[in-house]
Amino acid sequence: MQLLAPTILLFALNLLDAVLTIVWVRSGVATESNQLMASLLEIGNGPFLSVKITIGAVAAVVIYMARRKRLARYGLAVALAVYIGLMGIHLFTGLSAFGYVSNTFMQTVANIPGQLLAVII
């Protein structure tokens, strides 16, 4: 099974996440929730992008190299689902930043994963 296109998509979403994170954090709209990446972002955009791109590239190469393994295919599917969800968060962050969505609505949306987890557990 070929996983080249989905693996490239994963890397592209990782790169888009990095760029959007820089835009939202530097404009004061959002904060970086990953403390390690937030520390790198405090140092500068270069170190943040370098680490983010390196992590994404290593993950993409490992997944592609193990493409015949079931775990790699499942892992890729989960990673893509997470990144697509993250792009939704970036979309709502942008809509909120430009005044199209209220902060109250954003807080309600942000609480949904925790509420779902509480129902599951």
For each residue, the residues with C-beta under 8 A, 3 or more apart:
1: 67 68 73
2: 5 67
3: 6 7 63 64 67 72 73 76
4: 7 8 64
5: 2 8 9
6: 3 9 10 76 80
7: 3 4 10 11 60 63 64 67 76
8: 4 5 11 12 60
9: 5 6 12 13 80
10: 6 7 13 14 56 59 60 63 76 79 80 83
11: 7 8 14 15 56 57 59 60
12: 8 9 15 16
13: 9 10 16 17 80 83 84 86 87
14: 10 11 17 18 52 53 55 56 59 60 83
15: 11 12 18 19 52 53 56
16: 12 13 19 20 87 90
17: 13 14 20 21 52 83 86 87 90
18: 14 15 21 22 48 49 52 53 56
19: 15 16 22 23
20: 16 17 23 24 90 93 94
21: 17 18 24 25 30 32 37 41 48 90
22: 18 19 25 26 41 45 48 49
23: 19 20 26 27
24: 20 21 27 29 30 90 93 94 97
25: 21 22 28 29 30 31 32 41
26: 22 23 45
27: 23 24 97
28: 25
29: 24 25 93 96 97
30: 21 24 25 93
31: 25 38
32: 21 25 37 38 41
33: 38
34: 37 38
35: 38 39
36: 39 40
37: 21 32 34 40 41 48 51 52
38: 31 32 33 34 35 41 42
39: 35 36 42 43
40: 36 37 43 47 48 51
41: 21 22 25 32 37 38 44 45 48
42: 38 39
43: 39 40 47 48
44: 41 47 48
45: 22 26 41 48 49
46: 49 50
47: 40 43 44 50 51
48: 18 21 22 37 40 41 43 44 45 51 52
49: 18 22 45 46 52 53
50: 46 47 53 54
51: 37 40 47 48 54 55
52: 14 15 17 18 37 48 49 55 56
53: 14 15 18 49 50 56 57
54: 50 51 57 58
55: 14 51 52 58 59
56: 10 11 14 15 18 52 53 59 60
57: 11 53 54 60 61
58: 54 55 61 62
59: 10 11 14 55 56 62 63 79
60: 7 8 10 11 14 56 57 63 64
61: 57 58 64 65
62: 58 59 65 66 72
63: 3 7 10 59 60 66 67 72 75 76 79
64: 3 4 7 60 61 67
65: 61 62
66: 62 63 69 71 72
67: 1 2 3 7 63 64 72 73
68: 1 72
69: 66 72 73
70: 73 74
71: 66 74 75
72: 3 62 63 66 67 68 69 75 76
73: 1 3 67 69 70 76 77
74: 70 71 77 78
75: 63 71 72 78 79
76: 3 6 7 10 63 72 73 79 80
77: 73 74 80 81
78: 74 75 81 82
79: 10 59 63 75 76 82 83
80: 6 9 10 13 76 77 83 84
81: 77 78 84 85
82: 78 79 85 86
83: 10 13 14 17 79 80 86 87
84: 13 80 81 87 88
85: 81 82 88 89
86: 13 17 82 83 89 90
87: 13 16 17 83 84 90 91
88: 84 85 91 92
89: 85 86 92 93
90: 16 17 20 21 24 86 87 93 94
91: 87 88 94 95
92: 88 89 95 96 101 106 109
93: 20 24 29 30 89 90 96 97 106
94: 20 24 90 91 97 98
95: 91 92 98 100 101
96: 29 92 93 99 100 101 102 103 105 106
97: 24 27 29 93 94
98: 94 95
99: 96
100: 95 96
101: 92 95 96 105 106
102: 96 105 106
103: 96 106 107
104: 107 108
105: 96 101 102 108 109
106: 92 93 96 101 102 103 109 110
107: 103 104 110 111
108: 104 105 111 112
109: 92 105 106 112
110: 106 107 113
111: 107 108 114 115
112: 108 109 115 116
113: 110 116 117
114: 111 117 118
115: 111 112 118 119
116: 112 113 119 120
117: 113 114 120 121
118: 114 115 121
119: 115 116
120: 116 117
121: 117 118
